[in-house]
């Protein structure tokens, strides 16, 4: 290996040659080394801010004749990853990505860790080809790919161990410790879903196999196929955790459990239904730590954020967040509640289920079997001296009318509704049987929200609009982004999501319109012309124009306009 001859590298010389640093900076770094024992010169220079990690890697690559690669451009073979035990991969921060008969391709962030490289060469029993990669992306990739490895290994182990009938296996799962193959399989599925930012895991039985799929960025992706004989044992494990009846297989059941993954507490909602080939389970991972664009402003643009903050200054009244299932309403609601909790107020919530535990909030969980419905819980909350009440979801007339009354009697109420846009929420409340004058006097504002998928930064391509796209958008842009699909985005063409909003402020004129029973169109036209409301379609169009998303996504989120 060519690195032997270079063991006595002076990396400072290379960095100077490249013009990244001068002699004076080297001297400062040497002084830093004396104060902090065991720190390499390169690390000292980075710590002092003289060079970036990338410049350091370039210098090492130049001197050692190694290539610096971007991990997201590589096609990673899970079989190669699997050849190095996870413990070592994490210890040395090295990961394999390709394997041939005589050569093993390895990513490292520190090519001077000769001991680690030699250790891996012994384990894989091949010559090692080294590429350099920055530390943070490499650490993330190790977490991501090893969760896939452990899921596959667990599935193989579970298949091998489940030769007996499912009924016998169920009992052993119930009594087993954490080392039973089924438990390992289930845990690894959860870790894999968490690392992929998946929102749901679907475990679906078919005639000869069980299919596991995950929903990422709102789209279902195939993950793995399990042998049929594991299915009942896996379902039994899920039911035990979700506190469901293991013996009952003929009716739908719902439950939830909490689990700690890599130091993050996750709430998992479980739904089981009977299908022709057995029971199907769907696990919803709640409050996953997905990063949100514009995190500091509730995921909103500055203009919308200011409007919402103005609503929140209202001492009483009701604010609705609306949108279909999976449009991120709960996430936004929790961000708003965390902001409100900073004030000197008493906040009480009633939810089904409590999706995220927020400090300083008194959260109550609906329990229909015990008779604690939204309606009963909400009546009780009003006797708890609250300033702010959050009702997880307005589902029926009773909940709506109590919420409205609470708003009129001096409380600030936050809730979610399932409607297409902001203006139609008014009509929805009237349909529920709430009197128009009650709606008018209680409403403060309505925020409609959607999640739009963002074009994958690795494969999205700029190009002219087609006639069809122009017809859908109703405007002409010279260039827009088109989704292609690559390994990075599971061939979907999209990676990550961004929220868009439509905010209707309830002013004097809108109140009059509601009382008179104005139509959705009239209210919407007034809001657009007089309040300057940016509709969902307009917000999506702005994202199309700047290349964040595509016309296909625009069609998906504003189909009703």
C-alpha positions, 0 to 999 in steps of 0.5 A: 500500500502506497501509504507506508512511504508517507508515514512521516507526512508533514501535513503543514507543508502540504497545506502551505504548498496549496496556499491555505495557511502560512508559517505563522498559523502553523506556529499557532497550531503547534502552540495549540497542540502543546495545550491540548495533548493528543491533537493532530496538527490538522485538527488544531488548524481546523479548531483554530478556524484557519482551514476547513475540514474539506481543505484538510482532506484535499491536502491529505488526498493530494499528498497520499494520492487519494480521491476526495468523494461526496458520499451522496454521489456513490452507489453504496452496496449494503453487502460491502457495508455488512463486511465490517462489524458496526462497532468497528465502523463507528470506532474508526469512522470508516465504511465500505461501499463496494467489494470486488474479488480482490479489492475492497473500497473504503471511505475514511475521514482520517487516512492517517489512522493506519491501525484502523485501515490495517484492521479492516484489511485483515477483516475483509481479507482483500486489498483496500482502496481508500477514498476520503470523505468528510466526517459528518456525512460519513457518520450519518451514512454509517447510521443509515446503512447499518440500520438497513444491515441490522434489519436484513440480518434480523429478518434472516435470523427470524426466518431461520428460527421460526420453523415451528407453528406460529402459535407456539412462537407467539408464546415464546415471543411474549416471554422472551428477552430482548434477544429473540430474533423477532424482537430484534427484527422489529427493533431494527425496522423501527431504527431503520424507519427513524433513520430514513425519516419515515412517517409510517411502517406498513406490515402487509400479509399476502398469500406467500409472503409479508411485505414491509413498506415505509412512507417517506416524504408522503410516498410509500416505498418498498423496504423488504419482503419477509417469509410468511412464517414470521408474520404472526410472531411479528404481529404478536410483538406489535400487539404486546407493545401496543397493549392490544388483544393478542388473541383477537384477530377478527376486528380492527384494533388501535393502540400506541407505545413509546420507544427510545431510539438513539436517545430520542423518545418516539411515540408510535401509533399502532393500527391493526386490521384483519385482511384476507391473508392475515392481519395488517399493521400500520405503525405511525412514527410521531414527532420524528426529528425531521428537519423543517425548513424555516424552523424558527418561523413555524415552517412559514414565510416571514409574512405568514409568520407575522400574521400568525403571531398577530393571531396569537396575541388575541386574548380569546377566540379560536384559531384553526389549522386545516388541511388533509391527513398528513399535511403537517398540522400537528407539527405546526400546532406543537411548534406554536404551543411551544412558543405560547408555553414561554408566556405566563399562561396555563395551557391545557390540551386534549388529544387523541393520541398525545403525539408529543410531550411538550414541557409546561403543557397539561396534556390529556389523552382521549380514552373512548373505552373509559368514556373520556371523549373529546366532548367530555374532556373539553368540558372538564378542561374548562373548569381547570382555569385555562388561558389557552386550550388545544383540542387535537381535532374538531371531529363533530358538532359537539366538540365544535360548539364547545370549542366555540363557546370556550372561545367566546367566554374568554379562552384562546382555543387552537384546533385542527380541522380537515378542510381543503382551504382556509375559507371552506373551514367556515362552511364546514363549521356551519355544516357541523351545526354551529350558528353562523353568528357564533362562528363569526364572533369566535373565529380569530383566523384560519391557517390552511397548510400543505406539505410539498415535496422538494425536488431531489437536489442530486437529480433534479434538472432545469428545463422548459415547461411543457404545454401541459405544465403551462396549462396546469400552472396557468403561467409561463416560466422560462425554466422550471425544475423537473424530477428525475429520480436517482439512488439518493431519493429512492428513484422518486425524484423528490427529497424532503418536504416544505410546508406552504400556507394560506392564512385567512384573518377574520376582520370586521368585513369577514365577520359580516360575510359569515353572519350573512352566510356568504359562499366560500368563493366570496370570502376567498375573493375578498381575502385575496383582493383586500387582505392580500392573502396568498393562496395555497396555489400561489405559494406553490407557484412561487416554489415552482418558479424558484426550482424548489418543487415541480408542477406535478406537486403543484397539481397535487396540493391545489387540485381543488382550485 
